[in-house]
Amino acid sequence: MLVNIIVSRNRISGEIRTGIRLRLENPPPSVDYRVINEPVGLSPSSNDFYITRDTTTKWFLKALIEPIYSLKLRGITHAFFLNLYIPRTPWVQEMDQPIFNLFEKYLGKSRRSSLYELALKTFRYLFNRDNVIMITWTQWSREGLEEEGFNDVRVVPPPMRTSLRRIDDEVTVGFIGVEYKRKGGDIAEDVMSKLPRRIRKVYVAGAKEG
């Protein structure tokens, strides 16, 4: 079965975002992906989560181009994160977080803000359709999306191929999270401080806020 998969890029290197890459590398049985680059491709800085001149320009172009581009899509389509395509065929919409989390953590906008209310109405209109299934990565995210009024939300974590690698005889516990608080850096620090000294700890995270 051939499935269109619309890929977007990260804000650092411009490479395909990790969640999308994992889907591409681990397709479901009998599924082949046809990769479609998002039609609005600007510099990596335009893929940021914050409101800047570059991101404002990109969303303006998305509002003009993506609804029209939707008319070209045929067959099952798998799209990611927030976009303005109008699903007209069988559609899988993948989200990594509820919309309120994006607004509160990155944009500094509360759930009472007019911008959040406008976004919620827009994405409910786009994603609450009979031909759309929404998937997300965690139960927490599912509950948040359902609280926001989205229908038929299913938890499908990103596929990961794990393997054991023996480097030496030490037991190592690691944590990687760019944003200290949102990624649970405080919890990881607390847990690591309580582990026995014989366990090696590797902690990669951004600076503490405040």
C-alpha distance (Angstrom), angle and dihedral (degrees) to the residues before:
residue distance angle dihedral
M1 . . .
L2 3.78 . .
V3 3.80 116.7 .
N4 3.80 126.5 -174.4
I5 3.80 110.7 -131.5
I6 3.80 117.5 -167.3
V7 3.79 110.3 -150.2
S8 3.78 129.2 -157.9
R9 3.81 130.5 -169.9
N10 3.78 134.3 -119.4
R11 3.78 125.1 -108.4
I12 3.82 96.3 -118.6
S13 3.80 111.2 49.2
G14 3.80 102.2 2.9
E15 3.82 91.1 -117.3
I16 3.81 122.6 138.9
R17 3.80 109.5 -74.6
T18 3.80 114.5 -98.9
G19 3.81 98.0 -116.2
I20 3.80 91.2 51.7
R21 3.80 92.7 45.7
L22 3.82 90.7 53.3
R23 3.81 90.5 54.0
L24 3.81 90.6 49.2
E25 3.79 92.7 49.5
N26 3.82 93.9 46.7
P27 3.81 109.6 37.3
P28 3.82 119.9 177.8
P29 3.81 116.0 -98.9
S30 3.82 113.6 -70.9
V31 3.83 92.5 9.1
D32 3.79 123.7 123.7
Y33 3.79 118.7 -172.4
R34 3.78 124.8 -139.1
V35 3.80 105.0 -156.0
I36 3.80 116.6 -136.6
N37 3.78 118.8 -176.3
E38 3.78 114.0 -137.3
P39 3.81 107.5 -95.8
V40 3.81 94.1 -127.2
G41 3.81 103.1 66.5
L42 3.79 115.0 169.4
S43 3.81 133.4 148.9
P44 3.84 119.4 -49.3
S45 3.80 89.6 -104.8
S46 3.82 89.1 67.1
N47 3.82 88.4 63.4
D48 3.79 93.0 64.5
F49 3.80 120.4 122.1
Y50 3.80 95.3 -132.2
I51 3.80 128.7 82.6
T52 3.81 107.4 -97.3
R53 3.79 135.5 143.7
D54 3.82 90.2 -95.7
T55 3.80 95.5 48.7
T56 3.81 91.8 45.1
T57 3.81 89.6 52.8
K58 3.79 91.4 49.1
W59 3.82 94.5 50.2
F60 3.80 90.4 47.6
L61 3.81 89.2 54.4
K62 3.83 91.5 43.9
A63 3.80 89.8 55.0
L64 3.81 89.6 53.7
I65 3.79 100.7 40.0
E66 3.81 111.3 29.2
P67 3.83 98.4 62.1
I68 3.81 89.5 51.8
Y69 3.80 92.9 42.9
S70 3.81 88.4 56.2
L71 3.82 88.7 71.4
K72 3.82 89.8 66.3
L73 3.81 95.4 56.0
R74 3.79 118.3 101.2
G75 3.79 128.5 -177.7
I76 3.80 128.9 5.6
T77 3.79 113.2 -14.7
H78 3.80 129.3 -164.3
A79 3.81 114.3 -160.3
F80 3.78 130.8 176.8
F81 3.78 138.4 -136.5
L82 3.80 122.2 -26.7
N83 3.77 117.4 -11.8
L84 3.79 140.4 142.5
Y85 3.79 101.9 -125.5
I86 3.79 113.9 133.1
P87 3.82 105.8 -131.7
R88 3.81 108.5 -131.8
T89 3.82 98.9 156.4
P90 3.83 131.9 45.0
W91 3.79 101.6 -54.5
V92 3.80 138.8 -167.4
Q93 3.80 113.0 -161.6
E94 3.81 112.9 -165.8
M95 3.81 121.0 -160.1
D96 3.79 128.8 -177.9
Q97 3.81 96.4 -162.5
P98 3.81 143.4 4.0
I99 3.78 114.9 -84.2
F100 3.81 92.9 -116.7
N101 3.80 90.0 61.4
L102 3.78 91.4 56.3
F103 3.79 91.6 48.3
E104 3.80 96.3 45.3
K105 3.81 99.6 40.6
Y106 3.78 101.6 36.5
L107 3.79 108.4 19.9
G108 3.79 98.5 34.1
K109 3.82 90.8 -130.7
S110 3.78 122.5 138.8
R111 3.79 125.4 -137.0
R112 3.78 87.4 -103.9
S113 3.79 94.3 60.6
S114 3.79 118.9 112.0
L115 3.82 90.8 -129.4
Y116 3.81 91.4 57.5
E117 3.80 91.6 47.2
L118 3.81 90.7 50.3
A119 3.82 91.5 48.9
L120 3.80 91.8 48.6
K121 3.81 93.1 51.0
T122 3.81 91.2 47.1
F123 3.79 96.3 49.9
R124 3.80 93.6 42.4
Y125 3.80 87.3 55.2
L126 3.80 91.1 50.3
F127 3.80 101.6 39.8
N128 3.82 104.8 31.9
R129 3.79 94.4 79.6
D130 3.79 130.7 124.0
N131 3.82 90.8 -118.1
V132 3.82 94.3 52.0
I133 3.80 128.6 87.3
M134 3.78 116.0 -172.2
I135 3.80 119.1 -150.5
T136 3.77 128.7 -173.5
W137 3.79 137.3 179.1
T138 3.80 106.5 -115.7
Q139 3.78 141.2 27.7
W140 3.83 88.6 -118.1
S141 3.79 90.1 57.0
R142 3.79 91.9 46.5
E143 3.80 92.0 52.6
G144 3.80 90.7 48.6
L145 3.80 93.2 50.3
E146 3.80 91.8 47.1
E147 3.80 89.1 49.5
E148 3.81 87.0 55.0
G149 3.79 89.9 55.6
F150 3.81 103.3 -99.8
N151 3.80 118.3 147.2
D152 3.81 132.5 -139.9
V153 3.82 96.5 14.3
R154 3.81 114.4 173.4
V155 3.80 130.7 -172.2
V156 3.81 112.4 -123.1
P157 3.83 110.6 159.5
P158 3.82 117.4 -148.5
P159 3.82 110.0 -88.1
M160 3.79 115.0 -107.3
R161 3.78 130.1 -172.6
T162 3.77 107.3 -147.5
S163 3.78 129.0 -167.4
L164 3.77 138.1 172.3
R165 3.77 118.0 -111.3
R166 3.76 121.0 -172.6
I167 3.79 111.0 -154.2
D168 3.80 99.1 159.2
D169 3.77 139.4 -30.0
E170 3.80 95.4 -80.3
V171 3.79 122.5 106.0
T172 3.80 109.2 -129.0
V173 3.79 128.5 -163.2
G174 3.79 116.4 -167.7
F175 3.81 139.0 -170.5
I176 3.82 127.4 -169.9
G177 3.80 121.5 -176.9
V178 3.78 127.0 141.0
E179 3.79 97.1 -156.9
Y180 3.79 108.7 55.7
K181 3.80 103.7 -150.1
R182 3.81 101.1 28.9
K183 3.79 93.1 49.4
G184 3.79 93.3 47.9
G185 3.78 98.3 -104.3
D186 3.81 92.3 150.8
I187 3.80 91.1 53.2
A188 3.81 92.0 47.4
E189 3.80 91.5 50.3
D190 3.78 91.5 50.3
V191 3.81 92.7 49.2
M192 3.79 94.1 46.0
S193 3.78 91.7 50.5
K194 3.80 88.9 59.8
L195 3.81 97.2 48.7
P196 3.82 119.3 102.9
R197 3.80 115.3 -89.8
R198 3.81 90.9 -118.0
I199 3.83 89.4 69.6
R200 3.78 114.7 85.5
K201 3.82 114.1 -132.7
V202 3.80 123.8 -152.9
Y203 3.79 114.0 -171.2
V204 3.81 121.8 -178.7
A205 3.80 115.4 175.9
G206 3.76 144.8 125.4
A207 3.76 122.9 -90.8
K208 3.79 120.6 -72.2
E209 3.77 113.5 -93.7
G210 3.75 113.2 -112.3
